Structures are given as C-alpha cells and as structure tokens.
Amino acid sequence: MPIGKKVLFGVALLLCASFAFAESVRVKSANVNVRSTPAATAKVVAKLPQGKMLEVIEVSGQWTRITDGAITGWVATALLERVAEAPAAAPASSGASRSSGTASHSSAPPAHRASHKADSDEKPLNIGIAVDLENNSVGIGFGGRVLFTPIASRPEFRLQGIFDLFPKSGTPWDLNANALYVFRQVNPDFHPYVGAGIIYSHSSVSSSVDVNGVAVDVSASGSSTNIDVIGGVTYKQRFFGDVRIVLADGTPLILSVGVTF
C-alpha cells in the first residue's frame, strides 16, 4: 500500500476511535447555566433544559466543558450524568429511543417544579453588607447580613439574618431574622423576593430638662420585639435592594442597598 494511503488510513482509524469513545452526558436539572469559564462567577452564556444530550470536551475540577454543536461552555459537573452511547447504532434504534424518551419524560418532574432546582454553583451561604436608611428618625447606618439556603433542592426558600447599626439614630441597632421566598424564574438576572420575620430593636432617647434653671441631660433606653415584612430584588445574585416595614407604633421604614459575597 502506498505511504500516502497508509497515512490516510491511519488518520481515519484515529477519527473513528475518537468518535467511538467520545463521552456523552445528559443534563439532570432544568435551566442549568452554561458559563464562559469554569467559575461560579463567570458570565452565563446559555441555559440548558433537563434531559439535554451533550458531548464532553474536557473536565477541569468540578466543571465540565461541553458542546452540542451550537453551544460551547462550562457546566458544573454535579448537574450532568454520564451516558454510555453507541453513536453508530443510534439510527437503528430510533423507535426504542422514542419510547425511551417518552418514559424519561414521564418520569421527569414537571417543568414548573424542576425550574426551581439550584445550580450547584449557587452558594448556600452568602454574607452581605448594606447601607441603610431608617426614616423613623432619618438615620443613615450600615448593615451586615447572612443569607442561607436551608434546603439545597429548594433554593427559592431562604433564611436571612440582618444586623443594622445607626450611630446617630434613636434606634442605635437592631437584629432582624426573616424567612424569604425568591422568585428565581422571573428573570435570569433579577430575582424578586418577599418575606416576613421578627426584628429586635434597641432604642435610646436623650433630652435636656430644665431643673431650677439648670439644664440637665436625661437619657433613657429600652428594647422591643416586633414583626416586620420585607420585599426586594437581587441582581445577578450579587447586588440587592430591599425595604422593610416594622409593624409597630411609628412603623419605621428601613431601606437597604448592598452587595453579597
């Protein structure tokens, strides 16, 4: 056999071997993010439906680079399941594929429920800082908060703890615990949320009293526990803005804008 034909024959064998051992994966959850690089903070370039078949390009740590011919990017490996396929035999089993596809579809969770599943790159715990405005005494302060997902499979339900500090306000500080519901499927970037909880406030009042012609400074402090409601929105799971209304006498309004990490 001429050398040229031998080379071509060898290349053909390599291509056939590569195709035969190409690894395929299936998407396990709905609305899975495809990112530009293998990082949780990378740009989302596409979203994949549950059951989507993909070809593996490479694996790096907890991330897998995939393609379907039109989309190429990185997906959290935990959201994919390996599929043993025989590419050459696929056309002959088209009838079986249809029946298998039907069975798979019937066993899959409804779309409106599956869409709530979290990406594995969504952190269960976020720590944030905010700038606060309390209109009860028009005090500007700072807040720290912790946002926690108690059930990994239900990321729309979150718990939030907040500490507010108002150095020059009648309410120097307060502690707030809220249960939140996040509308994750309204928009890929904007996630509105609502909730309610309990707020513990420490207050102090100081004034000057005239006693026999002498000005005497009098101060008093106390604390109270009340119920509050909260509504807000997050942007790209990083920036947020919300408003809290404390259901008590005076009904203080607390506005917050900040960032989570």
Number of C-alpha atoms within 10 A of each C-alpha: 5 6 8 9 10 11 11 11 12 12 12 12 12 12 11 12 11 11 13 13 12 15 16 21 21 17 21 18 23 24 21 23 24 24 22 17 17 20 14 18 14 12 14 19 14 15 15 18 17 21 18 14 19 22 19 18 15 11 15 11 8 13 22 24 22 21 17 13 8 5 14 19 20 28 30 23 19 15 21 22 14 15 13 11 14 12 12 9 9 12 10 9 9 11 11 12 13 11 11 12 13 12 11 12 13 10 9 14 14 11 13 10 10 18 17 20 18 22 20 18 17 14 16 15 15 17 15 17 21 22 17 23 21 21 14 14 14 15 18 19 19 18 21 19 21 17 21 20 19 13 11 17 14 14 21 19 19 21 17 20 18 19 19 26 19 20 13 12 19 18 22 16 20 19 18 21 19 21 18 22 17 20 17 20 15 10 11 14 15 17 19 20 19 18 19 20 19 18 22 17 18 16 16 14 12 11 10 11 12 9 8 7 7 9 11 12 10 10 10 9 11 10 12 11 15 14 16 22 18 19 17 18 20 21 15 15 19 14 17 21 18 18 18 22 16 20 15 12 7 8 13 17 17 20 19 21 19 19 19 18 13
